[in-house]
Amino acid sequence: MLQLAYISTSRRPVDQELLDDILAVSRRNNERCGVTGLLVSGGKRFLQVLEGPDQAVLATYARIQNDPRHFAFVALVTRPIEARAFGDWSMAYHEGGAAADGDLIAVVEELTANIADPNLRAQFGGFARLHSKAA
Ligand SMILES: Cc1cc2nc3c(=O)[nH]c(=O)nc-3n(C[C@H](O)[C@H](O)[C@H](O)COP(=O)(O)O)c2cc1C
């Protein structure tokens, strides 16, 4: 199994209509191919984690990257995993803080500041640090 996390920037401010559309399509497709994960959005940013069978995750990410509604993708992590960390939902959603521009660690911190679960927040911080080590 693969875990993949990225951030991207929306072409327009994210509103409920856009989110409803993304989540409905995601839940339908992801359920079919065994992908689970979490989407966080704040201001014009998205942060998403995808988990599942390698090919399903890669094919889903390829489709997502081709979506003209967002751009400026930064892959935070792509790694093999034994067990899912975000396995409860075909695509869970969390409203994030409005992340200003800054370095990646600051953006991820601001985006995830509203998340009450400290373990979950730490996990996102870990993604950002992993990325900055890889860069
Ligand atoms: C931020 C964001 C996250 C998305 N996440 C997913 C996802 O997890 N799974 C998915 O199938 N599509 C996702 N999409 C939608 C895809 O980009 C694409 O529109 C969709 O997969 C096309 O599906 P369809 O061919 O069934 O219409 C996402 C789009 C955006 C903008």
The ligand as a Tripos MOL2 file, in Angstrom:
@<TRIPOS>MOLECULE
LIG
   31    33     1     0     0
SMALL
NO_CHARGES

@<TRIPOS>ATOM
      1 C1         -8.5360   19.1080   -4.1850 C.3       1 LIG1
      2 C2         -9.1150   17.9950   -4.9960 C.ar      1 LIG1
      3 C3         -9.1290   16.7010   -4.4760 C.ar      1 LIG1
      4 C4         -9.6530   15.6580   -5.2120 C.ar      1 LIG1
      5 N1         -9.6400   14.3960   -4.6790 N.ar      1 LIG1
      6 C5        -10.1080   13.3640   -5.4020 C.ar      1 LIG1
      7 C6        -10.0770   12.0340   -4.8880 C.ar      1 LIG1
      8 O1         -9.6360   11.7610   -3.7620 O.2       1 LIG1
      9 N2        -10.5520   11.0450   -5.6830 N.ar      1 LIG1
     10 C7        -11.0620   11.2760   -6.9200 C.ar      1 LIG1
     11 O2        -11.4770   10.3180   -7.5850 O.2       1 LIG1
     12 N3        -11.1350   12.5260   -7.4230 N.ar      1 LIG1
     13 C8        -10.6680   13.5630   -6.7020 C.ar      1 LIG1
     14 N4        -10.7480   14.8280   -7.2100 N.ar      1 LIG1
     15 C9        -11.4450   15.0410   -8.4930 C.3       1 LIG1
     16 C10       -10.5440   14.7000   -9.6630 C.3       1 LIG1
     17 O3         -9.6750   15.7580   -9.9130 O.3       1 LIG1
     18 C11       -11.3940   14.4220  -10.9200 C.3       1 LIG1
     19 O4        -12.2060   15.5210  -11.2060 O.3       1 LIG1
     20 C12       -12.2740   13.1980  -10.7350 C.3       1 LIG1
     21 O5        -11.5500   12.1240  -10.2030 O.3       1 LIG1
     22 C13       -12.9030   12.7740  -12.0730 C.3       1 LIG1
     23 O6        -13.7500   11.7010  -11.8130 O.3       1 LIG1
     24 P1        -14.8340   11.1950  -12.8510 P.3       1 LIG1
     25 O7        -14.0370   10.7960  -14.0730 O.co2     1 LIG1
     26 O8        -15.4980   10.0560  -12.1710 O.co2     1 LIG1
     27 O9        -15.7470   12.3730  -13.0990 O.co2     1 LIG1
     28 C14       -10.2060   15.9030   -6.4940 C.ar      1 LIG1
     29 C15       -10.1920   17.1920   -7.0200 C.ar      1 LIG1
     30 C16        -9.6640   18.2470   -6.2820 C.ar      1 LIG1
     31 C17        -9.6810   19.6410   -6.8680 C.3       1 LIG1
@<TRIPOS>BOND
     1     1     2 1
     2     2     3 ar
     3     2    30 ar
     4     3     4 ar
     5     4     5 ar
     6     4    28 ar
     7     5     6 ar
     8     6     7 ar
     9     6    13 1
    10     7     8 2
    11     7     9 ar
    12     9    10 ar
    13    10    11 2
    14    10    12 ar
    15    12    13 ar
    16    13    14 ar
    17    14    15 1
    18    14    28 ar
    19    15    16 1
    20    16    17 1
    21    16    18 1
    22    18    19 1
    23    18    20 1
    24    20    21 1
    25    20    22 1
    26    22    23 1
    27    23    24 1
    28    24    25 2
    29    24    26 1
    30    24    27 1
    31    28    29 ar
    32    29    30 ar
    33    30    31 1
@<TRIPOS>SUBSTRUCTURE
     1 LIG1         1 GROUP 0 **** ****
